Amino acid sequence: INYIDDDRYHFTQQHEGIRTVLLRNLCVALEATKAVPTKDKNDTILYYSLQDPYRIWFEVDSVWDTLSHPLPLNPGEKLCRLSVAGLINAMSGIEGGVVDATCSSSLSAEEDVMALTSHSLGDIRETASLIHETIVSCACLDKDQ
């Protein structure tokens, strides 16, 4: 007879809750982040301005040069370009983000995240790091093949 290890079961339940709320927030942030075109009078796109309400793209300037950088159009392409800090901001679900490019945050950010998600910023950092590591690993595998 196999018995479920109680500690492992509760750990799995806790992480299932984290995944649900954080992944929902991540999807919302990815959908909300867009490159908005600015056009001339002939309806020709001159450049794109980045609409990034959750501050998920730290590596991108506010104006996107379409000639030298292809635009990510779908959530998967956007996700592949995020840093750990961008993932943390996306999963926190707080407009304006909670961390800077170095993943530093304030005490009030910790409290805000806990109130909104019922999870600590530490949990979100850990989850963001794991997701980022997985994405980088998959990208390396794809590159090698």
ABEGO torsion letter per residue (X at the ends): XBBBBAAAAAAAAAAAAAAAAAAAAAAAAAAABBBBBBBBAAGBBABBBBBBAAGABAABBABBBAAABBBBABAAAAAAABBAAAAAAAAAGBBGEABBAAGBBBAAAAAAAAAAAGBBAAAAAAAAAAAAAAAAAAAAAAAAX
